[in-house]
Amino acid sequence: MNPYNFAMLFFSSCTFLLSLLIFLKRKDEISRIYFVFCSFVALWAIFWSIMVSENVSYEAALISSRLTHTVGGLVGVLWCHFCLRLSDEYNRYKKLLYLFYLVSFLSIVFFFSPLYVREVAPIMSFKYYTRTGPILDLYMAVFVLSVGLGFMSLNKKIEKSAGEEKIQIRGLFTATLIGFIGGFCTILPIYGINAPPYTVFMIPVYPFIMAYFMIRHRLFDIEQVAEAFQREKLATLGLLAASINHEIRNPLYAAKGLLETYVENKKDNLPTKNSFEISERALFQIDRALDVIGKLNRFAKPANKNGQHACASIPDAIQTVLDLVSYEFKLDQIDIVNQISPSISAVKADQRQLEEIFFNIIVNACHAMPEGGRLEISAEVDYNKVKVSVSDTGLGIPSGQLAHIF
């Protein structure tokens, strides 16, 4: 076993165990993609280690070479996929990512072809090393592009982040960049460049840097994410509960008062209003309460999975939200000016999702005006689009935080 074998096998085992720990601790899409990425990195290191072994046969070295580059290409695409998900850039580059995956999987078709890996031959101190074919050149180009796009999107995430999150993402960026630089120099001998890949010995540093940021700065810590989400959820639930309590309690108390007065007067043989009139007024108040309950029930329903084919009413969505939170706005002395015309055409969207979006925007506006203020909602139609504007008289977002919104 030469030093390259030892370095790669050590790196492979440490990286796999580290990603497994993250996957078991944080079972979400981000951790799953990262686990698959690290698993392929570990496989790449193992196959490359076999290829450069001193006692390997030509046939074994050739198969290992092809496996190295097949797995290695997917490492680049998986890294890109992980970064796009982490930085919320996935939808923007989704088609390009699919193209990267397609080209990467095409290597399986040409796996045994000399167009992929022509041969393995001696170079420098290595008994066998890859000699590239034209398909592998395309594969390398996709690898470089996908890795570059991944780091670019991760850098955007760093610029938008702040505080502890910024330190965490920067640590991930630094550790992985060191790993890729270490692995990049293994490409040079493929093209006949006599540059010993000593940078391979940088690669085992990767799991140690990752471990440091996981322990010191809680990188990939699901508990930290869950706590922040829980705080926001509880604050929103409190606001919603206060409004619902008021909107349901008031009409029920009114109905109760009408009926109690009627019953007491009947017991005492006192003159009462027409029983039909009292019943009608009581039913009106009960209908008010049932209407609020119905709106809450619709609001709580899961979104339609085929929402992209449905039609939604913007005026109805906003009015539903305002009905649910109006009491809290009154308590906070916030005046609501709803300038949206009921005649605005329906849009292609899921009604439930639309209500949820407006609910979050309007509640955030309420939180931005702790001393009271004015909330204006308006809309304008531009050909086949509807633009909805929500403005408040709060303090606004600090200029240093504007880049962190999206």
C-alpha positions, 0 to 999 in steps of 0.5 A: 500500500503506497501513501496515496492508497492510505490517504484515500482509504482514510478519507473515504471511510471518514467521509462516509461515516461523517455523512452517515452521522448527519443523515441519521441526525437530520433526516430531510432532503438536504441530508439525503442528498449530502449523504449520497454525495459523500457516498459517491465521493467515498466510492471515487476515492476507493476506485482511484486508490485501486487504480494507482495500487502497485500490484494491480493488474492491467484489467483491474486498473482499467475497470477501476479507472472507468469506475473512478470517472463514472462515479467522479462525474456524479460527484460533481453533479451531486455536489451541484444538486446539494448546493442548489437545494441548500441555497434555494436555487434549485428551481432556477437551475433545475433544467441545467441540473437534469442535463448534467445528470443525463450526460453523467449517466450516459457514461454507463452506455460508453463504459466499455468503449475506448471512446470513454477511457482509451487505456491505462498506461504508466506515468510518473511513479504510477504503474497505470493511469487513465488515458482519456477518450473524447467521451471522457473529455465531455464528462470532465467538462460537465464535472467542472461546470457542475462543481463551479455552479455548485460553489457559485450558488453556495457563495450566494447563500453565504452573501445572503446569510448572517450570523451563525448561519454565515459561519456554518455555510462558509465552513462548508464552502471552505472544507469542500473547496479544499477537498475538490482542489485536492482531487482536481490534481488527479485529473492532470496526469490523465492528459499527460501532464507530469504533475504528481498529485500531492494535493491528494494528501489535502483531501483527508483534511476535509472530514476534520474541518467538517467535524469542527464546524459541526461541533463548534458551530452546529453545522447541519444541526436540525435542532437549531432549524427546528427551534427557529421554526417552532418560535415562528410557528407559535407566534403565528398561532398566537395571533391566529388564535386571538383573532379566531377567539374574538370572531367566534366568541362575540357572535356566540355571546350575542346569540346567547344574550338574546336567547337568555333574555327571551327565556328569562322574560318568558319565565317572569311573564314579562313582555318579549319581542317577537320570538321569530325576530329573536330567533332570526337575530340569534341565527344570524349571530350563529351564522357569523361564528360558523362562517369564521369556523368554515374559513378556518377549516378551509385555511387549514386544509392541505394544498391541492397537489394539482394546484397548477391546474386550478383557479383561485380568487385573489380578492377571496384569498385576501378577504379570508386572511383579513377575516382571520386576523382582523381582531389582532390588527385592531388590538395593535391599532393597525388600519387596514385599507383593502383596495382590491376590486372584487372583479379581478379575474381568477388566476391559475393557482391553488386557493389554499396556497394563495391564502397561505402566501398572503397570510404570511405577508400580512402577518409579517406586516403586522409584526413590522408595526408594533406601535400601530400603523396602516396596511394597504393592499392593492392590485393591478392587472397587466395584460395576463398578470395580476400584481398585488402590492402590500405596503405598511408604515413599519420601520422597514427592513434594514439596508444590510438585510435586504440581500437576505430576503430571497 
